[in-house]
Amino acid sequence: MQSRLAPLTLVATLFAGPSLAAEDHPLLAEGQTHYKDFCAHCHGINMVNPGTSSYDLRKYPVEEKASFVDAVNNGKGDMPAWGDILLPEEIDAIWVYVATRAGNQPFPEIAAAAAVVPSVPDGELMVPVTLTACLDVKGGIMSTRRTKGGAGFDYEVLAAVADRLDLKLDVTWFEGDQDEFEDPIPQAYAMLSMPLCDVVAAHPVFPGADGPIPTDRAAPPRWDDQPEHWRPGNQVDLAPIRRTRPYMRAVQGMVFSDRIDVEDIDSIAALAELRVGVQQGTLGEAILRRQGPPAAMAEAITVAPGPNFLWEMEKGAFDVTLTDTAAFDFHRRQNMLSKLKLGTYRHPLGVNIGLATAEKNQGLFASIDAALAALLAEGAMADLAKKARMTYTPPNNETEPNFQAVLRAR
């Protein structure tokens, strides 16, 4: 795994950076006041907290302001949402207080340091001055093609990365296979090995998704401008790839009909007495079958996977389900009059998502990874998600989610 990390010099450029003495920061005093008024009763006076009943904020990573702001705005776990009470500038002030560890450490200018993004070396781009990206034309809220350009969260992220690198963005659209038994990882290897593009979006961050080749050869998915001689199943020799730091987390959330009081549901165990729907062959079904109340799951409505699943819920087939939040966002975008609601509950089992490049293009990888670091440090991902009308969940520190352990938990 060490060979897949950014070079130590790049890490130093991104996260060492200049710092500001805590007492000199203009927002520190205001942050201390707001912290005392809104945070100290749970997180401890002067941030002194053993972390047994609430999170010890002295351990909060100083490079993750975006996730901190999201947690304060929208709530997390037992912590309520403060977005309707605190103004954005008040949350910024609290962040200064947290990032300086109650005024005891210098304030790290993360965003300023991360803004230094190295340029892409000559010869590592397929097309000069252009970042060519592979995006799924059927990506729903994540990516979709338009007459000119594209839309969706992944498209917006790649456009922002290209802009940060002073490159044009050109998209190679491919058709992701909707077969539940199809493995997209070898397809990503194939697209980068041909190469069809410089970077592949929506790449999962877990063991085996990058590094050495998983097999000697694999077939890419169908893509725009595919040569006439190319036939489905044609395979290419694979080369190693590497993935960047994650820019989001794919999570499962509860979706409710308008007949359910969302605020009363905060766990899978609370689904007893409700009509549950499951989408066959999905992670949501696996979780519900394993952790849902036995009586409710015995009566669960099973629906074939696909966009019709939530439409059946609209028609009253069932009242609650667990599904990917991005799938709900896409359904809502397709049906602006939808009566379905996304609750605040998020299952702890999720997957961090990054970008993938060919391992041989080390300079390109370093530039893209640094651009993502800058965007994350500046809190830009939440704004890009809002533009795409997607519910954003920031990445967490997990790089190897223990699927079996979470599924066993009751």
N, C-alpha and C positions, 0 to 999 in steps of 0.2 A: 504493500500500500504506500510506502514512502515515496516510490518513484512517481506516484500519481499526484503528489502534492505540489503546490506552486513552489518555485525556488525560494530559498530563504531570503535572498535579496529582495524579491518581490514582496514577501510578507513584511519585511522591514519597511519597505516603501509605503505599504498600505496602512500598517497599524502602529508603527512607531510614531512617526509624524511629529509635528510640533505640539506643545501642550500649553495650557494657560493655567496660571496659579489659581487655585480654587477661589481664594478670597478676592481675586481681581475680576472674576466673571460677573457681568452685570445682572445676571438672572439668579445668582445663587441665593441672595436674601429672599427674593420672592418665592423661589422654589422651596426654601426651608419653611416659609409661612404656609404655603399650600400643602406641603407634606404633613406638617403638624396638624392642620385642619382636617385633611381627608385621608391620610395614609397611616399616621403613627399609631392609631388605635389597633391596627392589625399587624403592621410591619415593624412596630417598635419605635420608641422615642430615640431620635438620633440614629435610626436604622439598626439599632442593636436588637437582634432577633435570632433565636436559636434555630429557626426554620422548622420547628416541630408542628406548629399550627398554621403557619403561613410562610410564604416564600421569604427567604433571607435575601433582601435586595442587595446586600453587600457582595453577593456572588453573581449579580446580573452582568452578563457580558457587555462591556462598554461599546463594542462594535455593533450591537443589536438594538439601536434606538427604535427602528421601525417596528420590531416585534413588541417592544415596551409600549409604544404609543398605541399599537393595535390592541394590546391587552387592557390598557387603561380605558380606551374608548369603548370596546366591545365586551369587556369582562373576560375572565379566564378561570375555569374551575369554579371554586367557591367565591371568587372575587366578583362583585357586581360590576356592571358597565357604568362608566362615569362620563361617557361622551355627551350626554344631555345636560350635564352639570358643569363640567370643566371646559373652559375655552381652550382651543389649540395652543395659544401662547402660554396658558397656565400649565398645560401638560409639558410643554417645552421646558418651563422653569423647573418643574418637578424632576424632569429628566436630568437637568444640570445637577440638582442636589443628589440624585441617585448615582450619576456617573462619577461624581467627585467623592462618593462614599461619605455623604453628609458633610461635605466641605473639607475633608481630611486629605484628599489627593488632588493632584492637578487635573484639570479638565482636558481630556484627550480630544483634539480636533480631528476626529475620525474622518469626517466628510472631506475636509481640506486635504488630508493625506491621501485618501482614496481617489481623489480627483486626478491624481497623477497617473495616467494610464499610458503604458508604453505603446508605441505604434507597431503595426504589424510588419514584420520583416519582408523585404522584397522576395517574391517567388513562392510565398506560402498561400497566396489566394488563387483560386481558380481563374478569376477575372481580375485584372488590375483595378485597384481603387473600388472594389465591390465585394461586399460580404454576401456570399451565396448561401442561402439557408434552406433546408428541407423542412417543409411544414405539411401537416396532414390537412388535406382539403375537407375532410369530414371530422375535423377536430372540435366541432361544436363551439362552445364559448371560448375555447383556447385558440382556435385558428379556423378561418374560413376565407375563401377567395372572393374578391370583388372584381368588378370590371377593371379597375385600376388599383393595384395593390392588394391589400387584404385587411382583415379585422381579427379581433380576438386577443386574448391576453398574451399568448406566446408571440403573436405577430408584433404587438406593441413592445414587448420586451426586446425582441431582436431589432426592431427599428431604433429603439433607444440605445442599444449596444452599438449598432452601426453608426449612429450619430455621434456617440462618444468617441468612436475610433476614426471619425471623419471619413466614413465610407458610405457608398450607396448600398442599399439593400435590394437584393434580387432574390426572389423566392422560387424554388423548385417545388411545385405542389405534387404530393403523392397521395395515393389512396390507402390509408391505413386499413388493414384487414379487420373487420368487425367480428371475425370468428373467435369465440372465447378460448379456443385451443391454440390459436396462433401466438407465437412468441415474437414480440416486436424487437427484442434485443438483437438477434442476428440480422434483422432487417436494417437496423441502425448501422451495424458494422458494415453491411453490404453497401449502403448508400454512401458512407464515408470512404470505403475502400475503392469504389469504382473510379473516380469519385463523382457523385451527383451534386455534392454541395460541400461547403466548407464546415458547416455546423448543422447539427440536428437538434431540434427543440424537444422539450418535454421528455428528457431522458431521466429514468429513475435512478436514485442514488441508493443502491444496495449492492452487496457483494455479487460479483459475476456480471454486473451490467457494464463494466469497462475493463480495460487492461488487456491481458492476453486473449486471443481469439477463442470463442466458445466452441468453434468447429472450423474445419479447414475451408469450407465453402458454404455459401448461403445465397438465397434469392432475394433481391430487393423487391419492394412493393411496386405496383404500377405507378408510373409517374407521367407528368406532362411531357410532350415531345419525345415520347418513347419511340425508338426506331422501329420501323416496320418489321425488321428481321428478329426483333426481340420477342420472345414468347414467355408467357407466365411459367415460372419454374426454372428459367435460366439462372444459373448460379455464377457467382464470381468468387475469386480468391479473396479471403479476408485478411485484413491487417489490424493490429491493435488500435484501440481508441482510448480516449480518456475523457472524463466528464469534469465539468466545472463545479464550483461551489453551488449549492442549491439556491434557487431564487424564490421558491414557493414550496408549499406542502400540500399534497393531495390528501384530503380527509373525507371521512364519512360523517354526514350530518342527518338529523331527523327531519323529515318533511311531514307536515300535517295538513289535513283537510281543514276547511273553515269551521268544522263542527267540534274541533278540539282546542282547548285552552293551552296554548304552547307553553306558557309560563309554569304550568304545573308539571311538565315532563322534563326531568333532568337526568334520567338514566334509562338504560334498556330494561331494567327490572320494573320500571313504572309503566311498561306497556301492557301489563295485565289488564283485562277487561276491555281492551281496544281491538279493533279489527286491523290486523297487521297484513301488509302486503310485502312480498319478497320478489326480487328480480332474479330469475333463475340464472345460476352460473356466475354470480358476481360476488365480490368481497362482502357486500352488504348482506347477501343471503347467508354466506358462511358465518358471519358474526352473529346474525339474528338466530340462526339455527343452533349455534353453540351457546349463546348467552341469553337468548330471549326467554321469557316465562313459558314453561312447557305447555300450559293450557292454551295460551294465546297462539303459540307456534303450531300447535296441533290443528288449529282452525285457520292458519294463515292462508292467504290467497297467493298462489304462485302464478307469475306472469312471465312470458318469454322475454328475454332481454331485448332492449332496443328503445327507441323514442316513444313507443306506444305505452310503455310501463306507466309513466306519470299521467298520460292521458286517461288510462283506466282509473287512476285515482281521482282525476277531475270528475269522472262520471259517477263516482261514488262506490267503486268496487271495494275500497278499503280506506281506512282513515289515517294510517301512519306507516312510514317505512324508513329504512336506513339506506341512504344512497350517497353517491359521490356528490359533493356540493356543486361541482362544476356541471353535472348533469341537470341539477335543479336550475341553476342559473341559465343554462341553454333553453330549458323548457320554458322558463319565465320570459326569456327574450322572444321565443317563438309565439308565446301566448300572453300578451300584455294584460289581458283580463283574467289571468289565472287567479283562482282563489286559494291555491296552495301556499303554505307558509314554511319557511325554513327556520327551525328553532335554533337556539344558541348551543345546544349540546353538540359536542364533537367527540367521536370515538377516539381513544388514544392511539389506535392503530392507524398509521398513515405512512405516506412515502414522500420523502423529500424529492424535489424535481430540479434537475440542472440542465445544462447544455452539453453536447458531446462533440468532440473534434477528433480528427485523426491524430494518433499519438506522435507521429513523425513531425507534425507542425507545431513544434514546441513554442515558437514565438507567437503564433496565432492564438494558441491556447492561453498563454500568459496574458495577452492583450484582452481577450474576451473575458477571462476570469477577473482581471482587474476592473474592467468596465462594469461587470456585475457587482463587484465589491463596492464601487462608487455609488451605483444606483441604490443598493441596499442600505449603505450608510446614510444616504441622503433621504431615505424614506420614500423614494420614488416609486417603488413597486405597488404600494397601496394606491397611488394616483393612477398608475397604468391600469390596475385592476378596475378601478372605478370607471375609467374611460371605456374599458371593455365590458362593463356591467357584470363583473364577476366578483363573487365573495372571496376575498383574499385571506389566506392563512399563511403567515410567514413560516419559513423553514425553522426547524429546531436544531438542537445539537446532535440529534441521533443520526448516525450514518449507517447503522445496521439494525433496523427494526426487528425485534424478536417476535415474529408473527405467532409462533406457537405459544409463547408465554402469555401474550395478550389474549389470545383466543381461549386459553385455559382459565383465565381470570373470570370470576363470577361476580 
